[in-house]
Amino acid sequence: MTIVEMLQQLHFIHIELLEIARSKRVVLLENNMERLQEMTAREKVCIDQVNAIWKHMQENGMHHIEHGLSDMEPDAEQAARGDLAQLLETMNTLRLLNDENQKLVEQSLHFVHQTIDWALPPATDYTYDPNQQTTAPPIRTFDSKA
């Protein structure tokens, strides 16, 4: 697999991740947990594919994309740099969408925690504390009149 093919495949996978992130926003707003789990599973598959491509690149001695591009002919290098620019742009957009989705999840969790705090009474401590001061008078079982 050439570096151009790898870049194109990475770009295709990142576009799929971008589509998932866009639809995840709607799913988060609808609070549809089943679809969210499905999307998370699809994301995992895509991430595994990206990791496999990077591993393949490293196994072939391309630790940095720039090293692979510098060995190409000028026309092919120019086309590959264009593919790389598109990939970087897609990755940046994906990062921004993921940040927004993360904020939505945090807000949702904050709302859930607030709702639980309002719905439940304050917790009382039922454990023994020898230094605890009691406000009730002690109960005596000895009757002095007997």
N, C-alpha and C positions, 0 to 999 in steps of 0.2 A: 504494500500500500504506500503510495507516494505521499509527500507532505501536503500536497494540494488536496488529495482525496481525504486525508485526515482532517484538514481544516474544514472542508465542505461537510464532512460527516459530523464534526463537532458543532458546526453552525446549525445543521439540521436538528440535532439533538437539543441544542439550546433554544431553538425556535419552538420546539415541542414543550420544553420547560416553561418558556414564556407564555404559551397558550394555557398551560396548566395553571400558572400563577394568576393569569387574568381571570380564568373561570373560578379559581379558588376564592378570589375576592367576593364574587357573587355568592358562592356557597357559604362562606363565612358570615355574610350578612343575612342569609336565609337561615343560618344555624342548622344546616343539613349535615349531620355528623357522618352519615353513611357515605355520602358522596365525598366528603372530606377525606375519609379513610381510603376510598378508592383512588383519589387523586394523589394522596401521599404514597400509595403503593406504585402508581405510575411514575411519580417523581423518583422513587428509589430505583426503578428499572433504568430510567434515563441516566441517573447519576452513576450507576454501575457501568453503563455503556461508556460514559465519559471517562471513568477511571480505567476501563479496559483500553481505550484508545491511548490515553496518556502512558499507561504501562507499556503498550506496544511501541510507542515512540521512544521511551527510555531504553527499552531492550534493544532497539535499533540504533542507539547512540545519539539520539536527538534529545538531549536534555533541555535544550532551549530551542524554540522555534526559529530564532534568528540564525542559529548555526545551520539549520536545514535550508533556510532561504538564501543564505550567502553562497551556497554551492550550486545554485540554479543559474540558468541562462537569464539574461536581463529581462526578456519579455515574460518568461514564466515567473520570474521573481516578482515582477510588477503585478501580475495577476494574483499571485499568492499573497502579496501584501494587501491587495484589495480584499481578498477573502478574509484575511486576518483582521482587517479594519472592520468588516461587517460582523465578524465573530465578536470582537471586542465591544462593538456598539450594542449588539444583542445581549451580551453578558452584563453590560452596565444597566441596560433597561431592566433585565431580569433581577439584578440586585436591588434596584429601586422598588420594583413591585414586591419583592420578597420582604423588604423593610416595611412597606405599607401593610402587607398581610400580617407580619409579626406584630405591628402595633394594634391591628384589629383583634388579634388573638389576646394580646395583653389587656386591652380594654374589656373584652368579653370576660376574661378571667377575673378582672377587677370587679365587674358588675356581679358576677356569680358570688364572689366572696362577700360583697356588700349585702346582697340579698340573703345569704346565709346568716350573716351577722345580725341582720334585722329580724329574721324569722326565728332564730333560736334565742332562748333566754340566756343571760350571762351564765357562764359556767361557775359552779361552786366547787370549792375544794373539799373533797371528802376524805382526804388523807390525814393521818395523824401527824400533828405537829406539837411536840412537847412544850414549845415556847409560846403557843397560841393563847391569847387572852380570851376568855369566855365572858359573855355579858349576862348569861343566865345564872341565877344563884345555884349553888351546888345542891344536889339531891341527897338528903340524909335519910337513912333507913332506920336509925335508932330512935325509938320513941322514948322520951325522958319521963313520961307519965306512967309508964307501965311498971 
